[in-house]
Amino acid sequence: MKNIFTFVLLLATLSFYGQDKKISFLNLVGNNIQVPSGCEAKSEYELQACNGTSIKWDYYSDDMLSAVFDATITAFAESNSAKSEVTFTSFGSQLKGFKFKTGTTYQYFLRGTIKDQPLMINLGTHKDIAKTDDLDGFLSLFFDEAS
C-alpha cells in the first residue's frame, strides 16, 4: 500500500511540474511588460504573432552585439533592397538600426544598451513605424519614441 501511495504521489508531482507554464510577463532588461490579452509569449524575451506583430530580443556583450548585428543586417540586406535607418527610444535609451520592407511587412533590427545591457531587438510588423504616433497598441509598452 505504501508503494502505491508513493507511486500516485510521484505521478501527481510529475504531472503538475510537467505542465507548460503560461508566460504572463515579458522581461526587457528587468522591465516587466504584461503579455497583451489574446497574445502568447514564447519566452520572457519573445512575443510571436500578436495582432500581426512579433518582437524578440537577445542580450550580448558589446563585442558580440556589433558582430551579430552587422552579420544580421548584411544577410538580410542581400535579399531585401529597401533598407532605411531608424531610431527608437526604449525605457529612456536610444536604439539605432534598420528597417526593411518585405512584401506587406516591415522588419526592424535595432541595437543599443538599456540599463547597461547591450541588446538587439528584432521586430516584425505590418505597420510602417515612421514616427512616435505609429507606436500604438502594445508597441508603446516597449518603445517611447520612433523616428
Sine and cosine of phi, psi and omega as CSV:
sin_phi,cos_phi,sin_psi,cos_psi,sin_omega,cos_omega
0.00,0.00,-0.63,0.77,0.01,-1.00
-0.88,0.47,-0.64,0.77,0.01,-1.00
-0.91,0.41,-0.63,0.78,0.02,-1.00
-0.91,0.42,-0.70,0.72,0.02,-1.00
-0.88,0.48,-0.69,0.73,0.02,-1.00
-0.89,0.46,-0.68,0.73,0.01,-1.00
-0.89,0.46,-0.71,0.71,0.01,-1.00
-0.90,0.44,-0.68,0.73,0.03,-1.00
-0.89,0.46,-0.65,0.76,0.02,-1.00
-0.90,0.44,-0.71,0.71,0.03,-1.00
-0.89,0.46,-0.66,0.75,0.02,-1.00
-0.90,0.44,-0.67,0.75,0.01,-1.00
-0.90,0.43,-0.72,0.70,0.00,-1.00
-0.90,0.44,-0.64,0.77,0.00,-1.00
-0.93,0.36,-0.56,0.83,0.03,-1.00
-0.93,0.37,-0.75,0.66,-0.04,-1.00
-0.98,0.17,-0.28,0.96,-0.01,-1.00
-0.99,0.12,-0.17,0.99,-0.02,-1.00
-0.96,0.27,0.55,-0.84,0.08,-1.00
-0.94,0.33,0.73,-0.69,0.04,-1.00
-1.00,-0.03,0.77,-0.63,0.03,-1.00
-0.95,0.30,0.74,-0.68,-0.02,-1.00
-1.00,0.03,0.86,-0.51,-0.05,-1.00
-0.99,-0.11,-0.43,0.90,-0.06,-1.00
-0.74,-0.67,0.61,-0.79,0.15,-0.99
-1.00,-0.05,0.46,-0.89,-0.04,-1.00
-0.84,-0.54,0.98,-0.21,0.04,-1.00
-0.97,-0.24,1.00,-0.06,-0.02,-1.00
0.78,0.62,0.77,0.63,0.04,-1.00
0.99,0.11,-0.10,1.00,0.07,-1.00
-1.00,-0.04,0.93,-0.38,-0.01,-1.00
-0.99,0.13,0.79,-0.61,-0.02,-1.00
-0.84,-0.54,0.85,-0.52,-0.03,-1.00
-0.92,0.39,0.70,-0.72,0.06,-1.00
-0.92,0.40,0.81,-0.58,-0.04,-1.00
-0.86,0.51,0.51,-0.86,0.03,-1.00
-0.86,0.52,0.72,-0.70,0.00,-1.00
1.00,0.09,-0.01,1.00,0.00,-1.00
-0.91,-0.41,0.34,-0.94,-0.01,-1.00
-0.73,-0.69,0.75,-0.67,0.02,-1.00
-1.00,0.04,0.66,-0.75,0.09,-1.00
-0.99,0.16,-0.48,0.88,0.05,-1.00
-0.35,-0.94,-0.04,-1.00,0.07,-1.00
-0.93,0.36,-0.16,0.99,-0.10,-1.00
-0.86,-0.50,0.20,0.98,-0.08,-1.00
-0.44,-0.90,0.78,-0.63,0.07,-1.00
-0.85,-0.52,0.86,-0.51,-0.08,-1.00
-0.95,-0.31,0.68,-0.73,0.16,-0.99
0.71,0.70,0.81,0.58,0.04,-1.00
-0.98,-0.18,0.97,-0.23,-0.06,-1.00
0.82,0.57,0.62,0.78,0.02,-1.00
0.99,0.12,0.12,0.99,-0.02,-1.00
-0.82,-0.57,0.66,-0.75,0.08,-1.00
-0.80,-0.60,0.61,-0.79,0.03,-1.00
-0.62,-0.78,0.63,-0.78,-0.02,-1.00
-0.51,-0.86,0.56,-0.83,0.07,-1.00
-0.66,-0.75,0.47,-0.88,0.01,-1.00
-0.74,-0.67,0.58,-0.82,0.00,-1.00
-0.99,-0.14,0.61,-0.79,-0.03,-1.00
-0.62,-0.79,0.21,-0.98,0.25,-0.97
-0.98,0.19,0.23,-0.97,0.00,-1.00
-0.84,0.55,-0.72,0.69,-0.03,-1.00
-0.90,0.43,-0.71,0.70,-0.02,-1.00
-0.91,0.41,-0.61,0.79,-0.01,-1.00
-0.86,0.51,-0.74,0.68,0.00,-1.00
-0.87,0.48,-0.71,0.70,-0.04,-1.00
-0.91,0.41,-0.73,0.68,-0.03,-1.00
-0.92,0.38,-0.68,0.73,-0.01,-1.00
-0.89,0.46,-0.75,0.67,0.00,-1.00
-0.88,0.48,-0.67,0.74,0.02,-1.00
-0.91,0.42,-0.64,0.77,0.01,-1.00
-0.90,0.43,-0.73,0.68,-0.01,-1.00
-0.90,0.44,-0.69,0.73,0.01,-1.00
-0.88,0.48,-0.73,0.69,-0.01,-1.00
-0.91,0.42,-0.66,0.75,-0.03,-1.00
-0.95,0.32,-0.59,0.81,-0.02,-1.00
-0.93,0.38,-0.43,0.90,0.00,-1.00
-0.90,0.44,-0.54,0.84,-0.03,-1.00
-0.95,-0.30,-0.01,1.00,-0.01,-1.00
-0.67,-0.74,0.90,-0.43,-0.08,-1.00
-1.00,0.04,-0.39,0.92,-0.05,-1.00
-0.99,0.13,1.00,-0.02,-0.06,-1.00
-0.84,-0.54,0.71,-0.71,0.09,-1.00
-0.62,-0.78,0.47,-0.88,0.00,-1.00
-0.98,0.22,0.58,-0.81,0.04,-1.00
-0.67,-0.74,0.40,-0.91,0.08,-1.00
-0.71,-0.70,0.78,-0.62,0.06,-1.00
-0.84,-0.53,0.41,-0.91,0.12,-0.99
-0.88,-0.47,0.77,-0.64,-0.01,-1.00
-0.74,-0.67,0.86,-0.50,-0.02,-1.00
0.76,0.65,0.69,0.72,0.07,-1.00
0.99,0.15,0.01,1.00,-0.03,-1.00
-0.93,-0.38,0.65,-0.76,-0.02,-1.00
-1.00,0.10,0.75,-0.66,0.06,-1.00
-0.88,-0.48,0.77,-0.64,-0.01,-1.00
-0.89,-0.45,0.49,-0.87,0.02,-1.00
0.00,-1.00,-0.52,-0.86,-0.10,-1.00
-0.71,-0.71,0.47,-0.88,0.08,-1.00
-0.89,-0.45,0.72,-0.69,0.07,-1.00
-0.87,-0.50,0.65,-0.76,0.10,-0.99
-0.97,-0.24,0.83,-0.55,0.02,-1.00
-0.79,-0.62,0.98,-0.22,-0.05,-1.00
0.91,0.41,-0.87,-0.49,0.00,-1.00
-0.98,-0.20,0.15,0.99,-0.01,-1.00
-0.86,-0.50,0.31,-0.95,0.05,-1.00
-0.87,-0.50,0.67,-0.74,0.03,-1.00
-0.88,-0.47,0.81,-0.58,-0.02,-1.00
-0.91,-0.41,0.75,-0.66,0.12,-0.99
-0.87,-0.50,0.88,-0.47,-0.06,-1.00
-0.84,-0.55,0.56,-0.83,0.10,-1.00
-0.68,-0.73,0.47,-0.88,0.01,-1.00
0.14,-0.99,-0.28,-0.96,-0.02,-1.00
-0.75,-0.66,0.79,-0.61,0.10,-0.99
-0.86,-0.51,0.81,-0.59,-0.02,-1.00
0.78,0.63,0.74,0.67,0.02,-1.00
0.89,0.45,0.28,0.96,0.02,-1.00
-0.91,-0.40,0.92,-0.38,0.08,-1.00
-0.92,0.39,0.67,-0.74,0.00,-1.00
-0.46,-0.89,0.30,-0.95,0.10,-1.00
-0.82,-0.57,0.73,-0.68,0.02,-1.00
-0.93,-0.38,0.73,-0.68,0.06,-1.00
-0.91,-0.41,0.89,-0.45,-0.05,-1.00
-0.84,-0.55,0.82,-0.58,0.07,-1.00
-0.86,-0.50,0.77,-0.64,-0.05,-1.00
-0.41,-0.91,0.32,-0.95,0.08,-1.00
-0.99,0.11,-0.11,0.99,-0.10,-1.00
-0.99,-0.12,0.73,-0.69,0.10,-1.00
-0.99,0.11,0.96,-0.29,-0.04,-1.00
-1.00,-0.05,0.97,-0.25,-0.05,-1.00
-0.93,-0.37,-0.34,0.94,-0.02,-1.00
-0.48,-0.88,0.17,-0.99,-0.07,-1.00
-0.85,0.53,-0.59,0.81,0.00,-1.00
-0.88,0.47,-0.34,0.94,0.01,-1.00
-0.98,0.19,-0.14,0.99,-0.01,-1.00
-1.00,0.05,0.95,0.31,0.01,-1.00
-0.98,-0.19,0.07,-1.00,0.00,-1.00
0.89,0.46,-0.58,-0.82,-0.09,-1.00
-0.96,0.27,-0.24,0.97,0.04,-1.00
-0.90,0.44,-0.45,0.89,0.04,-1.00
-0.93,0.36,-0.25,0.97,0.09,-1.00
-0.97,0.23,-0.40,0.91,-0.03,-1.00
-0.99,-0.11,-0.60,0.80,-0.15,-0.99
-0.83,-0.56,0.64,-0.77,0.04,-1.00
-1.00,-0.02,-0.62,0.78,-0.08,-1.00
-0.58,-0.81,0.40,-0.92,0.09,-1.00
-0.57,-0.82,0.60,-0.80,0.07,-1.00
-0.40,-0.92,0.00,0.00,0.00,0.00
